[in-house]
Amino acid sequence: MMAGFGNGTRGYPRSRGRTWQRTGPDRATLGIIGTICAVAGFFALGIVLGPVAMLCGWQAMGRRWSNDRDIPALVALILGAIDTLLAVIALAGAATWGHGLL
C-alpha cells in the first residue's frame, strides 16, 4: 500500500483541519469567565474586574462584532464597560471636596 507515500495524517490527526494553537482557554470559557468577573466587579474591585471582564469578553468574541451566538461574551463586554464606568465615577466622586457622589 503505497497510497500515502508515508505522508499520511494518521500520526498527526489535527494536522489537516485544525491549524490554530490549542494552548489557551476556548472562547466559551472566556465568555463565562468574563461574565463572572463583570458580576463580581459590581460588588468588589470594580476598577480591576471591569476591564478584565471587557478583555475576556472581547477575546471570547474573537475580536469582532459579527458573532451573534456569543451571548456570554457580549454580556461580559457590556457589563464590564458599565462596571468600569461606575468605578471611575465613584473614584472621581470620592476625590471631590464633598467626599461622595452627591
N, C-alpha and C positions, 0 to 999 in steps of 0.2 A: 504494500500500500504506500505509494509514493505521492498521494494526492496533496498532502500539505507541505511536503519537502522539509519537514522539521520546523516550520514556522507557524504552527497552529496556535490557537489561543487556549489550548487545553490546560497548560500550566499557569496561565495568567487569565483567569476568567473575566477580569474587569478591564482588560487592556483595550477591548474594542469599543464598547459603548460608553464607558464612564472614564472620561479623561481628567475630570477635576479631582482635586485632592479631598480626601475624606478624613481629615485630621481633626477639624473643629466640630462644634455642635451644629446640628442641622437647623434649618430655618424655622421649623415649627417649635423647636426647643427655645430658640432665641426669642420668638414671639411671646411664648409663655413666660420666660424669664423677664422680659421687658414689661409685661403686664403686671407681674408680681412686684417688680421694682417700682412701677408707677403707683400702684395702690399703696404700697408701704411708704412711699415718699410723701403721701398726704399726711401721715401720722408722725414720721420722724425722718430727719435728714433729707428734706425735700430738695435742697440745693445740690445734693450729691446724687440722690437716686433719680431725680427728674432727668438730668442729662444721660445717665446710664440707661434709663428706660427708652429715651429717644434714640440713643445709639443702637440698642438692641432691636428696637422696632424697625429702624431704617435698614439695618443689616438683614433682618428677617424678611423684609420686603424685597430684598435683592437690589437695594439702592435704586429703585424705580417706582413710579406710581401706578403702573399698569396692572398690577395683580389685584383682582377683585376677591380672591379667596383667602387672603391672609388677614383675617379679621383680628386675631390676637396681636399681630404686628401693627396694624393700624390703630388699635386701641392703645397699645403701648406708646406709639408715637404721639398720639393726641393727648393722652393723659400725662405723659412725660413733659410735653410742652406746657400744659396747664399747671402742672406741679412746679416746674421751673419758674414760670411766670409768677405764681403765688409766693414762692420762696423769695424771689427777688423783690417783690413788692413788700413782703414782711421785713426783709432786711433793710430796705430803704425807709420803711416806716419806723423801724427801731432806731435808726440813726438820726432822726429829727429831734427837735427840741421837746416835742410832746411825749416822746418815748412810746409811740403807739401808732396805730393806723388812723385813729380819729383825732 
